[in-house]
């Protein structure tokens, strides 16, 4: 299972299907010739799956976090200019969410050092774990997209 954001070649169900077909062909062609049988090809087609968040979320961060949480995480990296406030960042995140943009755009024109997506994720990870723990206590964890993907895997 490959889990991807709905960007570039993965933006549509048809694009994800094409990527699955390419991955199946790649895996099949990597096998020793004696294993390249029609049955093996069918098994690979059954085993390979590319999964994504729902169409409205587009990417991992938008699927799991509020605009406010993302803005707080960006500020928490310590690399936002002093003039940036959570409220203004929250509005920019909301605009990116609505337009299908990438959060890296937020700091493109900031002076160095700039945050990166990994640093932001390090601030968001504990928020997601807390959300999962709360959902587990209510037996609603299957409402969280990442948990649904893990259950499917």
SULKAJO-V348321 format. One record per residue. RES is the residue in three letters. PHI is phi in radians with two decimals (999 if undefined). PSI is psi as a letter, one per 20 degrees, with the letter a starting at -180 (* if undefined). Layout:
RES&PHI&PSI ; RES&PHI&PSI
This chain:
UNK&999&p ; UNK&-2.01&p ; UNK&-1.97&p ; UNK&-2.33&q ; UNK&-1.34&q ; UNK&-1.44&m ; UNK&-2.25&q ; UNK&0.86&c ; UNK&-1.22&i ; UNK&-1.80&j ; UNK&-1.19&h ; UNK&-2.17&r ; UNK&-1.05&h ; UNK&-1.13&g ; UNK&-1.12&g ; UNK&-1.17&h ; UNK&-1.09&g ; UNK&-1.06&g ; UNK&-1.13&h ; UNK&-1.06&g ; UNK&-1.06&g ; UNK&-1.13&g ; UNK&-1.15&g ; UNK&-1.05&g ; UNK&-1.07&g ; UNK&-1.08&g ; UNK&-1.12&g ; UNK&-1.07&g ; UNK&-1.20&h ; UNK&-1.41&i ; UNK&-1.31&q ; UNK&-1.08&q ; UNK&-0.91&h ; UNK&-1.18&i ; UNK&-1.70&i ; UNK&-1.48&m ; UNK&-2.04&r ; UNK&-1.01&h ; UNK&-1.14&g ; UNK&-1.13&g ; UNK&-1.05&g ; UNK&-1.10&g ; UNK&-1.09&g ; UNK&-1.10&g ; UNK&-1.06&h ; UNK&-1.30&h ; UNK&-1.41&h ; UNK&-1.46&p ; UNK&-2.53&p ; UNK&-1.95&p ; UNK&-2.03&q ; UNK&-2.50&r ; UNK&-1.28&r ; UNK&-1.19&r ; UNK&-1.09&h ; UNK&-1.38&h ; UNK&-1.49&h ; UNK&1.19&g ; UNK&-2.41&r ; UNK&-0.94&g ; UNK&-1.15&g ; UNK&-1.21&h ; UNK&-1.28&h ; UNK&-2.13&i ; UNK&-2.32&q ; UNK&-1.33&r ; UNK&-1.04&h ; UNK&-1.11&g ; UNK&-1.10&g ; UNK&-1.14&g ; UNK&-1.07&g ; UNK&-1.05&g ; UNK&-1.13&h ; UNK&-1.12&g ; UNK&-1.07&g ; UNK&-1.14&i ; UNK&-1.18&i ; UNK&1.35&j ; UNK&-1.99&j ; UNK&-1.48&q ; UNK&-1.01&q ; UNK&-1.03&h ; UNK&-1.36&i ; UNK&-1.43&p ; UNK&-2.02&q ; UNK&-0.98&g ; UNK&-1.07&g ; UNK&-1.23&h ; UNK&-1.15&h ; UNK&-1.04&g ; UNK&-1.14&h ; UNK&-1.19&h ; UNK&-1.09&g ; UNK&-1.04&g ; UNK&-1.12&g ; UNK&-1.16&g ; UNK&-1.04&g ; UNK&-1.15&h ; UNK&-1.66&j ; UNK&1.29&k ; UNK&-1.48&r ; UNK&-1.81&p ; UNK&-1.13&i ; UNK&-1.03&h ; UNK&-1.06&h ; UNK&-1.04&g ; UNK&-1.83&j ; UNK&-0.91&g ; UNK&-1.71&j ; UNK&-1.33&q ; UNK&-1.23&q ; UNK&-1.30&q ; UNK&-1.38&q ; UNK&-1.82&q ; UNK&-1.21&r ; UNK&-2.26&r ; UNK&-1.09&h ; UNK&-1.18&g ; UNK&-1.08&g ; UNK&-1.13&g ; UNK&-1.07&h ; UNK&-1.04&h ; UNK&-1.44&h ; UNK&-1.49&h ; UNK&-0.89&g ; UNK&-1.06&h ; UNK&-1.14&g ; UNK&-1.16&g ; UNK&-1.07&g ; UNK&-1.12&g ; UNK&-1.10&g ; UNK&-1.12&g ; UNK&-1.08&g ; UNK&-1.08&g ; UNK&-1.14&h ; UNK&-1.09&h ; UNK&-1.15&h ; UNK&-1.80&i ; UNK&1.06&k ; UNK&-2.15&j ; UNK&-1.09&h ; UNK&-1.24&i ; UNK&-1.46&i ; UNK&-1.61&p ; UNK&-0.91&g ; UNK&-1.11&h ; UNK&-1.16&h ; UNK&-1.04&g ; UNK&-1.13&g ; UNK&-1.12&g ; UNK&-1.08&g ; UNK&-1.11&h ; UNK&-1.17&*
